[in-house]
Amino acid sequence: MLRPGEKSTTANRRVRGLLLGSFCALCLGLPPQSPAGQPQSTTEPAPPEASATLPEEAPARLRIEGVTGLNDYAALTRLLQGVPGVRRANVLVVDTGSVTFEVIVRGGAEGLEQALAGVARLERIAATGGRLLYRYQPQPPG
């Protein structure tokens, strides 16, 4: 279904991303998807006293270029789920050669950027307005 003002190609990408995300989530054993395509949280929120000392969770947009196939997509999903502070990584858009995630992470985009600084397979390209752009390297540079 088209959203108001949305072009059919954008809707096709959104649907393709939702389908691919659901398929890969099942393959990787990730949290189940709701009918609206949003993961159902399987974690309990932190107690108020614990969350007062930690940065708040916030969404960050992360586009990763250099994604050449389903194996890369699956590896990136696993990689992001393992980053400290990341609660959830949802696929927003799948394009030829790239994937865009919405990542729920402590500290938002700044927190995610700091957490990804030590990940050898991701090279930072740019960060503007809460949107991060990285390049995926299937094999760490050596």
PyRosetta script that sets phi, psi and omega in degrees:
from pyrosetta import init, pose_from_sequence

init()
pose = pose_from_sequence("MLRPGEKSTTANRRVRGLLLGSFCALCLGLPPQSPAGQPQSTTEPAPPEASATLPEEAPARLRIEGVTGLNDYAALTRLLQGVPGVRRANVLVVDTGSVTFEVIVRGGAEGLEQALAGVARLERIAATGGRLLYRYQPQPPG")
pose.set_psi(1, 133.7)
pose.set_omega(1, 179.1)
pose.set_phi(2, -77.3)
pose.set_psi(2, 139.5)
pose.set_omega(2, 172.6)
pose.set_phi(3, -82.9)
pose.set_psi(3, 157.0)
pose.set_omega(3, 179.6)
pose.set_phi(4, -54.1)
pose.set_psi(4, 126.9)
pose.set_omega(4, 177.5)
pose.set_phi(5, 79.5)
pose.set_psi(5, 4.2)
pose.set_omega(5, -176.5)
pose.set_phi(6, -90.7)
pose.set_psi(6, 137.2)
pose.set_omega(6, 177.1)
pose.set_phi(7, -80.4)
pose.set_psi(7, 156.2)
pose.set_omega(7, -177.2)
pose.set_phi(8, -63.7)
pose.set_psi(8, -33.9)
pose.set_omega(8, 179.6)
pose.set_phi(9, -67.0)
pose.set_psi(9, -36.0)
pose.set_omega(9, 177.0)
pose.set_phi(10, -66.7)
pose.set_psi(10, -42.6)
pose.set_omega(10, 178.5)
pose.set_phi(11, -63.1)
pose.set_psi(11, -40.8)
pose.set_omega(11, 178.1)
pose.set_phi(12, -61.1)
pose.set_psi(12, -43.0)
pose.set_omega(12, 178.2)
pose.set_phi(13, -63.2)
pose.set_psi(13, -42.0)
pose.set_omega(13, -179.2)
pose.set_phi(14, -62.8)
pose.set_psi(14, -46.1)
pose.set_omega(14, -179.7)
pose.set_phi(15, -65.8)
pose.set_psi(15, -42.7)
pose.set_omega(15, 178.7)
pose.set_phi(16, -60.8)
pose.set_psi(16, -41.4)
pose.set_omega(16, 178.2)
pose.set_phi(17, -64.2)
pose.set_psi(17, -41.8)
pose.set_omega(17, 178.4)
pose.set_phi(18, -64.3)
pose.set_psi(18, -43.4)
pose.set_omega(18, 179.6)
pose.set_phi(19, -65.4)
pose.set_psi(19, -46.2)
pose.set_omega(19, 179.4)
pose.set_phi(20, -64.0)
pose.set_psi(20, -41.2)
pose.set_omega(20, 178.9)
pose.set_phi(21, -62.5)
pose.set_psi(21, -42.7)
pose.set_omega(21, 179.5)
pose.set_phi(22, -66.0)
pose.set_psi(22, -43.4)
pose.set_omega(22, 179.1)
pose.set_phi(23, -61.3)
pose.set_psi(23, -48.1)
pose.set_omega(23, -178.0)
pose.set_phi(24, -68.4)
pose.set_psi(24, -34.9)
pose.set_omega(24, 177.7)
pose.set_phi(25, -61.5)
pose.set_psi(25, -41.1)
pose.set_omega(25, 177.8)
pose.set_phi(26, -65.0)
pose.set_psi(26, -42.3)
pose.set_omega(26, -179.7)
pose.set_phi(27, -63.6)
pose.set_psi(27, -36.6)
pose.set_omega(27, -175.0)
pose.set_phi(28, -93.9)
pose.set_psi(28, -3.0)
pose.set_omega(28, -179.7)
pose.set_phi(29, 71.0)
pose.set_psi(29, 31.6)
pose.set_omega(29, 179.5)
pose.set_phi(30, -80.6)
pose.set_psi(30, 170.6)
pose.set_omega(30, -178.4)
pose.set_phi(31, -54.7)
pose.set_psi(31, 146.5)
pose.set_omega(31, -179.0)
pose.set_phi(32, -64.6)
pose.set_psi(32, 154.8)
pose.set_omega(32, 179.8)
pose.set_phi(33, -95.8)
pose.set_psi(33, 143.5)
pose.set_omega(33, 173.2)
pose.set_phi(34, -79.6)
pose.set_psi(34, 168.5)
pose.set_omega(34, 178.0)
pose.set_phi(35, -58.6)
pose.set_psi(35, -25.8)
pose.set_omega(35, 179.8)
pose.set_phi(36, -82.1)
pose.set_psi(36, -0.8)
pose.set_omega(36, 178.4)
pose.set_phi(37, 89.9)
pose.set_psi(37, 5.1)
pose.set_omega(37, -180.0)
pose.set_phi(38, -98.1)
pose.set_psi(38, 137.1)
pose.set_omega(38, 178.8)
pose.set_phi(39, -61.6)
pose.set_psi(39, 144.5)
pose.set_omega(39, 175.3)
pose.set_phi(40, -90.3)
pose.set_psi(40, 124.5)
pose.set_omega(40, -176.7)
pose.set_phi(41, -65.8)
pose.set_psi(41, 133.5)
pose.set_omega(41, 176.7)
pose.set_phi(42, -110.3)
pose.set_psi(42, 6.4)
pose.set_omega(42, -179.9)
pose.set_phi(43, -111.6)
pose.set_psi(43, 150.3)
pose.set_omega(43, 177.3)
pose.set_phi(44, -86.0)
pose.set_psi(44, 146.3)
pose.set_omega(44, 176.2)
pose.set_phi(45, -65.1)
pose.set_psi(45, 151.3)
pose.set_omega(45, 179.8)
pose.set_phi(46, -67.3)
pose.set_psi(46, 146.9)
pose.set_omega(46, 175.7)
pose.set_phi(47, -60.3)
pose.set_psi(47, 151.4)
pose.set_omega(47, -176.4)
pose.set_phi(48, -55.4)
pose.set_psi(48, -39.2)
pose.set_omega(48, -178.7)
pose.set_phi(49, -67.1)
pose.set_psi(49, -30.6)
pose.set_omega(49, 179.4)
pose.set_phi(50, -76.9)
pose.set_psi(50, -40.1)
pose.set_omega(50, -176.3)
pose.set_phi(51, -73.6)
pose.set_psi(51, -17.5)
pose.set_omega(51, 179.8)
pose.set_phi(52, -67.1)
pose.set_psi(52, -26.0)
pose.set_omega(52, -177.8)
pose.set_phi(53, -93.5)
pose.set_psi(53, -12.2)
pose.set_omega(53, -177.8)
pose.set_phi(54, -104.8)
pose.set_psi(54, 152.3)
pose.set_omega(54, 173.7)
pose.set_phi(55, -61.5)
pose.set_psi(55, 150.2)
pose.set_omega(55, 179.3)
pose.set_phi(56, -68.1)
pose.set_psi(56, 149.0)
pose.set_omega(56, 173.1)
pose.set_phi(57, -74.2)
pose.set_psi(57, 140.6)
pose.set_omega(57, 178.6)
pose.set_phi(58, -151.0)
pose.set_psi(58, 155.1)
pose.set_omega(58, 178.3)
pose.set_phi(59, -76.6)
pose.set_psi(59, 147.8)
pose.set_omega(59, 174.0)
pose.set_phi(60, -136.3)
pose.set_psi(60, 140.1)
pose.set_omega(60, 175.8)
pose.set_phi(61, -92.3)
pose.set_psi(61, 129.5)
pose.set_omega(61, -178.4)
pose.set_phi(62, -130.7)
pose.set_psi(62, 114.1)
pose.set_omega(62, 175.3)
pose.set_phi(63, -103.2)
pose.set_psi(63, 131.4)
pose.set_omega(63, -179.4)
pose.set_phi(64, -121.3)
pose.set_psi(64, 121.7)
pose.set_omega(64, 177.8)
pose.set_phi(65, -96.3)
pose.set_psi(65, 163.6)
pose.set_omega(65, 179.1)
pose.set_phi(66, 89.1)
pose.set_psi(66, 17.0)
pose.set_omega(66, 179.1)
pose.set_phi(67, -89.2)
pose.set_psi(67, 115.7)
pose.set_omega(67, -172.6)
pose.set_phi(68, -107.0)
pose.set_psi(68, -6.2)
pose.set_omega(68, 179.8)
pose.set_phi(69, -177.7)
pose.set_psi(69, -175.6)
pose.set_omega(69, -176.2)
pose.set_phi(70, -62.4)
pose.set_psi(70, -36.0)
pose.set_omega(70, 178.3)
pose.set_phi(71, -62.7)
pose.set_psi(71, -41.4)
pose.set_omega(71, 177.1)
pose.set_phi(72, -63.9)
pose.set_psi(72, -44.0)
pose.set_omega(72, -179.8)
pose.set_phi(73, -59.5)
pose.set_psi(73, -46.6)
pose.set_omega(73, -179.5)
pose.set_phi(74, -64.1)
pose.set_psi(74, -41.3)
pose.set_omega(74, 179.2)
pose.set_phi(75, -63.7)
pose.set_psi(75, -40.4)
pose.set_omega(75, 178.8)
pose.set_phi(76, -67.0)
pose.set_psi(76, -40.1)
pose.set_omega(76, 178.6)
pose.set_phi(77, -61.7)
pose.set_psi(77, -46.0)
pose.set_omega(77, 177.5)
pose.set_phi(78, -63.4)
pose.set_psi(78, -42.9)
pose.set_omega(78, -179.6)
pose.set_phi(79, -59.5)
pose.set_psi(79, -48.4)
pose.set_omega(79, -178.1)
pose.set_phi(80, -65.6)
pose.set_psi(80, -38.9)
pose.set_omega(80, 179.2)
pose.set_phi(81, -64.3)
pose.set_psi(81, -23.8)
pose.set_omega(81, -179.3)
pose.set_phi(82, -91.9)
pose.set_psi(82, -4.1)
pose.set_omega(82, -179.1)
pose.set_phi(83, -73.7)
pose.set_psi(83, 130.3)
pose.set_omega(83, 179.4)
pose.set_phi(84, -56.6)
pose.set_psi(84, 133.8)
pose.set_omega(84, 179.2)
pose.set_phi(85, 92.9)
pose.set_psi(85, -14.2)
pose.set_omega(85, -179.9)
pose.set_phi(86, -83.7)
pose.set_psi(86, 124.2)
pose.set_omega(86, 176.4)
pose.set_phi(87, -94.7)
pose.set_psi(87, -35.9)
pose.set_omega(87, -175.7)
pose.set_phi(88, -156.7)
pose.set_psi(88, 144.9)
pose.set_omega(88, 174.5)
pose.set_phi(89, -130.9)
pose.set_psi(89, 111.1)
pose.set_omega(89, -179.4)
pose.set_phi(90, -104.4)
pose.set_psi(90, 137.9)
pose.set_omega(90, 174.0)
pose.set_phi(91, -75.7)
pose.set_psi(91, 127.6)
pose.set_omega(91, 176.1)
pose.set_phi(92, -100.8)
pose.set_psi(92, -47.3)
pose.set_omega(92, -175.6)
pose.set_phi(93, -142.0)
pose.set_psi(93, 134.9)
pose.set_omega(93, 172.6)
pose.set_phi(94, -115.3)
pose.set_psi(94, 118.9)
pose.set_omega(94, 177.5)
pose.set_phi(95, -120.5)
pose.set_psi(95, 169.7)
pose.set_omega(95, 175.8)
pose.set_phi(96, -62.0)
pose.set_psi(96, 114.4)
pose.set_omega(96, 176.5)
pose.set_phi(97, 86.0)
pose.set_psi(97, 0.0)
pose.set_omega(97, 179.8)
pose.set_phi(98, -152.8)
pose.set_psi(98, 162.5)
pose.set_omega(98, 175.3)
pose.set_phi(99, -141.0)
pose.set_psi(99, 141.0)
pose.set_omega(99, 177.8)
pose.set_phi(100, -114.4)
pose.set_psi(100, 128.0)
pose.set_omega(100, 179.3)
pose.set_phi(101, -110.3)
pose.set_psi(101, 150.2)
pose.set_omega(101, 161.9)
pose.set_phi(102, -105.0)
pose.set_psi(102, 118.4)
pose.set_omega(102, -175.5)
pose.set_phi(103, -110.4)
pose.set_psi(103, 126.0)
pose.set_omega(103, 174.4)
pose.set_phi(104, -92.9)
pose.set_psi(104, 116.0)
pose.set_omega(104, -170.0)
pose.set_phi(105, -146.6)
pose.set_psi(105, 148.5)
pose.set_omega(105, 174.1)
pose.set_phi(106, -62.3)
pose.set_psi(106, 128.9)
pose.set_omega(106, 178.2)
pose.set_phi(107, 86.6)
pose.set_psi(107, 1.6)
pose.set_omega(107, 178.4)
pose.set_phi(108, 61.7)
pose.set_psi(108, -146.1)
pose.set_omega(108, -176.1)
pose.set_phi(109, -60.7)
pose.set_psi(109, -40.6)
pose.set_omega(109, -179.8)
pose.set_phi(110, -64.0)
pose.set_psi(110, -43.2)
pose.set_omega(110, 178.1)
pose.set_phi(111, -64.0)
pose.set_psi(111, -40.5)
pose.set_omega(111, 179.0)
pose.set_phi(112, -66.6)
pose.set_psi(112, -42.0)
pose.set_omega(112, 178.9)
pose.set_phi(113, -59.9)
pose.set_psi(113, -42.9)
pose.set_omega(113, 177.8)
pose.set_phi(114, -64.4)
pose.set_psi(114, -42.4)
pose.set_omega(114, -178.5)
pose.set_phi(115, -66.7)
pose.set_psi(115, -32.8)
pose.set_omega(115, -178.4)
pose.set_phi(116, -82.8)
pose.set_psi(116, -9.0)
pose.set_omega(116, -177.6)
pose.set_phi(117, -58.7)
pose.set_psi(117, -31.2)
pose.set_omega(117, -178.4)
pose.set_phi(118, -95.3)
pose.set_psi(118, 6.9)
pose.set_omega(118, -178.1)
pose.set_phi(119, -90.8)
pose.set_psi(119, 109.9)
pose.set_omega(119, -174.6)
pose.set_phi(120, -64.7)
pose.set_psi(120, -28.2)
pose.set_omega(120, -176.3)
pose.set_phi(121, -81.6)
pose.set_psi(121, -6.8)
pose.set_omega(121, 179.2)
pose.set_phi(122, -118.8)
pose.set_psi(122, 123.5)
pose.set_omega(122, 178.4)
pose.set_phi(123, -105.5)
pose.set_psi(123, 123.6)
pose.set_omega(123, 179.9)
pose.set_phi(124, -70.9)
pose.set_psi(124, 130.6)
pose.set_omega(124, 177.5)
pose.set_phi(125, -106.5)
pose.set_psi(125, -47.4)
pose.set_omega(125, -177.3)
pose.set_phi(126, -159.3)
pose.set_psi(126, 160.9)
pose.set_omega(126, 174.1)
pose.set_phi(127, -149.0)
pose.set_psi(127, 115.7)
pose.set_omega(127, 178.3)
pose.set_phi(128, -142.9)
pose.set_psi(128, 134.3)
pose.set_omega(128, 173.6)
pose.set_phi(129, 54.1)
pose.set_psi(129, 39.9)
pose.set_omega(129, 179.1)
pose.set_phi(130, 79.2)
pose.set_psi(130, 5.8)
pose.set_omega(130, 177.7)
pose.set_phi(131, -111.7)
pose.set_psi(131, 129.3)
pose.set_omega(131, -178.0)
pose.set_phi(132, -110.2)
pose.set_psi(132, 142.2)
pose.set_omega(132, 178.1)
pose.set_phi(133, -125.9)
pose.set_psi(133, 124.0)
pose.set_omega(133, -179.0)
pose.set_phi(134, -130.4)
pose.set_psi(134, 162.0)
pose.set_omega(134, 174.2)
pose.set_phi(135, -115.6)
pose.set_psi(135, 130.4)
pose.set_omega(135, 179.9)
pose.set_phi(136, -86.3)
pose.set_psi(136, 134.8)
pose.set_omega(136, 175.6)
pose.set_phi(137, -121.3)
pose.set_psi(137, 105.4)
pose.set_omega(137, -175.4)
pose.set_phi(138, -53.8)
pose.set_psi(138, -35.8)
pose.set_omega(138, 176.2)
pose.set_phi(139, -112.1)
pose.set_psi(139, 129.9)
pose.set_omega(139, 179.2)
pose.set_phi(140, -58.2)
pose.set_psi(140, 143.1)
pose.set_omega(140, 179.2)
pose.set_phi(141, -60.5)
pose.set_psi(141, 140.1)
pose.set_omega(141, -175.3)
pose.set_phi(142, -140.8)
pose.dump_pdb("model.pdb")
